[in-house]
Amino acid sequence: MMYGRDPESLAAVGWALVTADGTDPRVLEALEPLRRHRRQEAGELYQELTVLPGDDCEQFRSRHGMGPGPADPRKIPYYLLLVGSPERIPFSFQYQLDVTYAVGRVHFDTAEEYASYAASVVAAENSPEPVAAEPRKPRVHLFGTRNPGDTPTALSASRLVEPMRAELGELAPGVGLTTDVGQGATKARLYDLLLDGAVPEVLFTATHGVGCSATGRRETQGALLCQDWPGPLMKPSRISCDHYLAGVDLPTDRPVVPRIVFSFCCYGAGTPRVADFPSPATNVGLFNDETPFIARLPQRLLGNPAGGSLGFIGHVDRAWSCSFLWAGLTPQIAAMASTLMAILDGVRMGSAMEFLNSRYAEISTELTAKLDEIKRYGLLVEDRDLAGLWTANNDARNFVLLGDPAVRAVRTTGT
């Protein structure tokens, strides 16, 4: 953001609805309450922009008078809500735009779901705060599985969730912090965390995300695999619907309570048309038998007609342990922990994502420098090291926000 602009004030940094060319008018009509709400807040810096067929990030920016550099909201607002599927507005477009701007996306199958999401945001921001004797602590719950005989969840529990608990306890003592790690992280518990009125404003999960190759992928890909799964060593080790929480498990007559859900898992936010990571067996990108899609679980969380979450942070494609581990170092959780602390401090979601986006930008420059040294100076680099850096780059890039980037988990008394 250019100097002198407060990212917490939409009147200072702007807000724009960004739609794919030819978007169904019923979708725009369904979003009208949200559009009107943001128009009132952003004033002259409110815009509605269009992504044309074939647009990449550079073409989109150039058409509006912007090259690379800090966001200038007089040309393109800082907060950008993409509306449409990743087939119409590619994930790659979102990744690149997100380096400089605060970007979120909504995509639902029906106009009614768009209307439900818009209603949830407007209600959350316009409803009066309850009168209390003293301010209530913002609350966060950390939910992490540790499935028997399973190395990935053993790592995420011990090197991500447990350090996160310690970090938040030390650096955010004003936050109400609760956890379920290992045995308590069941499907029934996760269901209660999403639907029980006593649950926290922010829910962080670290689990496997279900990956499917059979019919029905659209409904289950990215579902959260819970502690109910007995692990890869048990016979049979086959995963069943009793082991994971999917979109279909959420009722439509009860509101989703957490305002923000942050899920570290494979496919949690969506699945691209072509895999970003080669298959270990063939060393080539996998082609899906469907178009790219947003995962069903966050769609159901955000589009719940009884009231839904306001934002969902998740990963596109597979997620890797390099998100929180780096060779020879202690757990590297600063980006995720900073994002969580900013959210709990009432920072707008798109601005809170800057910590994750900065990490991607740093790894990307490191990868570019390494490739340049190989090409120009003949630097010898082990294939394994280069592949690891390339994987870390794509892994960091693929964290995305679903929902309006201007929403907050915690109400503030400021702008």
N, C-alpha and C positions, 0 to 999 in steps of 0.2 A: 504494500500500500504506500502511495506517495506520502511524503512527509506532511504532517500537519492535519491529517484526517483521523478522526477517532473511529476505529472499526466497530465500536459498540453503538454508534449513532447512524441509523440508516439515512438520516437527513444529510449526513456528512459524506457517506461512502456509497450510498445508493443500493438499489435492489432491482434485479431484472428477472423476468420470466423468459426463459429461452426455450422455444418450441421447435420441433422439426417442421419443415415445410409441409403443409397439407395436414396439420394436426386437426383431428375431429373437432368441430365447433362445440360439440357437447362436452368435451373435456375442458375447454376454456370456460364454458358456462358453469361447469361444476366447480371450477377453481375461482370463480368470481369473488366469493367472500374473502378469500386469501389475497387475491389481487387488489381488491379494494382496501383491505387492511394495510397492505404494504405500500400502496399508493399514498395513503394518508401519512404513513411514517416517513417515506423517502422523499415525498414532494417532487421537486423538479428533477431529482436524480432517479426517479422511477422510470424504467424502460421495459418494453416487450420486444425481444429480438428473435430472429429466425435463423435456424441452421439449414442451409441449402443442401441439396443432394451433393455428395462428394466433398463437402467442406471438411477440411482439417482445422486444427486450432489456429494455425497461422493465417489461413484464408479468412476465417471468421473474424479474427482480430483486425486484420488489415482492412476488411470491408467497413469496419467501424473506426478506422483511423488510429489503430493501436499496433505498435510493434512490441518486441520483447521489452520488459522493464516493469517497474512498479505499476500497479493498477491506478489509472486515472479515471475516477468515476464520472467525470464530465463526458467521457467517451464510452466507456464500458463500466457499469457499476461493479463494485467489489463483490457483492453477494449475487450469485447466479443460481437460479433454480432451473435445472434442465427438466423438461417434461417430455417423456417419450422413452421408447424401448432402446436397448443398446444396438438394435438393428438399424434404427433410424438415427440415433445419436450414439456413435460408437463409444465403447469404453475408452479407447485410445484418445478420443476427443476430450473426455472428462479428465483422464489422467494428466494430460498436458496443460489444460486450462487451469487445473487445480494447483499447479505449481505457484501461480501468482494470485489467482482469485480464490474466493471462498465459494466452493461449488458443492451443490447437492443435486440429487436427482429423485424424481418420483415417476414411477411407471406402474400402472395398474391395468387390469383387464377390462374394467368397466368404469363408466362415468360416475357411477354411484360410489365407488371406492375413492375416486378423486375428491368427490364432494365430502365424503366422510373424513378424509385427511384434512381438507381445508377447514372443516368445522372444528376438528380437534385442535388445530393450531390457533384459530381465532378464539375459541373458548378458553384455551389455556392462557392466552395473553390478555384477554379482556375480563376474565372473571376476577372478582375482588378477592384480595388475600384475606384469609380468616384472621380474626383478631386473636392474638395470643399474648399471654402474660410476658413471655420472653421469646425472642426469635428461635425458631426450631432449626436444629442442625440439618444441613443437607446430608442425605444418606446415600451410601453406595454399598452394593453387595457384590462380592467376588465369588464366582461360582466356577470351580475347576475340577474336572475329573482326573482320576488316576487309575485307569483300568488295569486289572491284573496282567502282568507279563507284557505290557505295552510301553515301549520306550518313548514314543512321542508324548503321551500324556504324563508319563513320569517326569519328563523334562519340563513340560509346560506347567505342571503343578509345582515342582521344586525350584525352577529357575525363572518362572514368570509370576504365577499367582502368589506364592509365598513371599518373594521379594517385593511384589507390589503391595502386599499387606503391610510389610515393614516400612516401605517407603511412604505410603499414605499415612500410616500411624505416626511417623516422625515429622513429615512435612505438612500434613494437613490435620492437625490435632482437633480442629473445629468440626471435623466431618464425622458423622455417625457411620462406622465401618463394621460390617458383618461379613462372614465368609461361610462357604461350604466347599471343602476341598477333600476329594477322595470319596469315602463311603457315603457321606451325606449328599453328594451331588447327583441325586437320582432324577428321573423323569418327573415323578410326582412332586418333588421339591421344586424343580424348575417351573412346573405348571403353576404351583402356588406363588412363586416369586413373580410371575407375570400377571397374576389375576387377583392376588390377595391385596386388599386395600391398605394393609400395613407395610407393604414392601417399599424399598427405597426408590428415590428419583432416578438413580442410575444403576443399571445392572451390567456387570462385566462378566463375560463367560469365556473360558478357555477349554475347548473340547475338540474332539474330532467333528468335522462336518461330513455328513454322509455324501458319498460320491456314487453315482449310479450309471450303469450302462444299458439298463433294460428299459422297457416301456414303463412310463410313469416317472421318468427322471424329473420332469418339470415340477412334480409335486413334492419330491423328496430330496432332491439335490440341495445340499447345504443345511439339511435338518441337523439339529444338535444331538450328537450321540452322547448319552448320559452314562452314569456309573452302572446302570442296569446291564450293560454289555459285559459279559464275563471275560472279555479279552481274547487275543488271537490264539492263545495256547489251549483254551478249553475246547472240547468237542461236544456238539458242533460249535464252531466259532462264527457261524453265519449270523449276520445282523438282521434282526426283525424289527417291526414297527413298535414293539414293546420296549425297545432299547433307546429310541430317539424321540425327540419332540419335533414335530413338523407343523407346517402351517395348518393342515387339516385338523390338528388336535385343538386348535384354539376356537372357542365358541364365539359366536357373533352377537350374543345377547349379554355379554359381560365386558366391561371396559378393560383394556390393557392398562396396568397401573404405571410401570416405569416410564418416565418421559423419554429416557434415552437408553438404548441397548447397544453395547459395544461387544461384538462377538469375534474372538480370535479363533478361527477355524477355517477349514477348506470350504470354498464355494459359498460361504455365509452370505455374501452380498449378491453373487451372481456367477454365471458361467459364460465364457466367451465362445465364439464360434470355433476358433482355433486355439488350442491350448497354448498358454504362454511358456510352459515348461515341457521339454521333450519327454517322451515316454522312456523310462529306464530300459525297456526291452528293445525298442526300435531306434531310439535316439532321434525321433522325428516328432513334430507336433501332431497331436491327436485332433482329428476333426470330429466335432459333435454331429449327431444325426439330426440336430435341430438348429434353429437360429439362436443367437446369443440371447440370454434371458436373465432377468432379475429373479433372485431366489424367492420361492413362495412364502417362506416364513416371515421375512421382513415385510413383504406385501401385506400379509395378514395382520402383522403387528401395527403397521402404519394405517392401513385402510379399514380397520375394524369399525363397523357402523355404530357400535355402542360407545366408541371412544378409543382412540389408539395412541400408540407412542408417537412422539414428535420427530424422532430421529433414530437412525440405525447406522452404526459404523461397522463395516464388515469387509471381507476380503473377496476379491474376484479371483477365481481359479484356486489352485492349491495354495495353502499357506505353509511357510517353512519356519524352522526354529531359528533361522538367522534373523528373524524379526526381533528376537530378544537375546540371542547368543552371538558372540564374535570370538574368533579363535584366540585363545590364551588370555581372555579377559573374564572378569566377573559378569553376571547377568547385565545386559544392556537394555534396561527398561525405561530409560529417561523419556523417550518419545511418547510411549504409551501412558506412562505415569503423568507426564506433564499435560497431555491431552485430557486425561481424567480429572486432574486437579483444576484445570481451566474450566471444564464443564461444570464441576461442582462449585466453582466460584462465580457462576452465572455468566460466563463468557459465551457469546453466540457460537453455535456449533461449527460453522464454517471457519471462524477465526481460531477456534480451539484445535482444528485439524492442522494448523500450520506447523505444529511440532512434528507430526508424521510426514508432512510434505517436505519439510526442511531436511529430514533424514533421507528421504528419497533423492532430493536434489544433491546432497553431499555424496551419496554413494554413486550417483550417476556421473558426477564430475570425476570421481576416483576411477571409475571404469573407463571413462573417456580418456583420461590421462594415461592409463595403463595401455590401452589400445594404441594410443599415439606413440608411446615409447616403443612398443613392439614394431610398429610400422616404420617409424623414422630412424630408430637406433638399433633395431634388431634385438631388443631386450628379450631374453629367454625367460618365459614364464611357464610354470607347470600348468598343463591343461586343467588339472583339478583345481588349482588356485583361480584361474581365469573363469572357469565354469562356476565356482563358488561366488565370485564377485558378480557375475552376470545374474545368477539366481537371486542374490541378495538385492540387486538393483530392481528386478522385476517384482520381487516379493514386496519391497518397500513401496513401490509405485502403486500396487494393486489394492491398497486400502482406500475405500471410498465411503462417502456419506450418502445415505439414502434419506431423503427428507429435505425440508427447507433449511438452507444453511444459516438462516437468520434466527432460528429458534434457540431457546435456552432451556436447560433442564431446571434451573433455579431462577425464580423471579428476582429481579433487582429493583432498587428504587430509583436507578438512574434512567438513562435514555433507553 
